[in-house]
């Protein structure tokens, strides 16, 4: 995969800083790459790369993000509890981008960091945007972890209902 230019909307903490301009994605599987690069699907799509339009058939990737959360949430919680932010951050950032993508993809849209785009979502958690903003502002805080855990549980239920209605 060629270098991918990161558009300004993705240059928000905790995902990318203002000085990060490109992603040099390897040829790893999309599951590995998405764990390394937040919003990789949207960034690849904006760069004209095919094969990352997960919002068109979101269920396999929604299951991936649910599995990621289940596999890492205990470790994340432990690192936050013992104040090991540097160990928690690389695990929680993909989980945060994954939950944002999950809600947009359930609505058949690529994810966005534009606050106004949340208003157009039909499948969205109560106070979803505000909760995401809180989590992003202090990602390695216990209350952020608790909110993220709740969002994953809500998305699991909403995805199950959506899957039943589509099949």
JONOR-V978743 format. One record per run of one state. SS is the DSSP state (a for helix, b for strand, c for the rest). FROM is the first residue (numbers start at 1). TO is the last residue. Records with the same first field share a line. If there is no record, write none. Layout:
SS->FROM-TO ; FROM-TO
//
This chain:
c->1-3 ; 6-7 ; 11-21 ; 24-29 ; 37-39 ; 47-53 ; 57-58 ; 82-84 ; 107-114 ; 119-127 ; 138-141 ; 167-167
b->4-5 ; 22-23
a->8-10 ; 30-36 ; 40-46 ; 54-56 ; 59-81 ; 85-106 ; 115-118 ; 128-137 ; 142-166
//
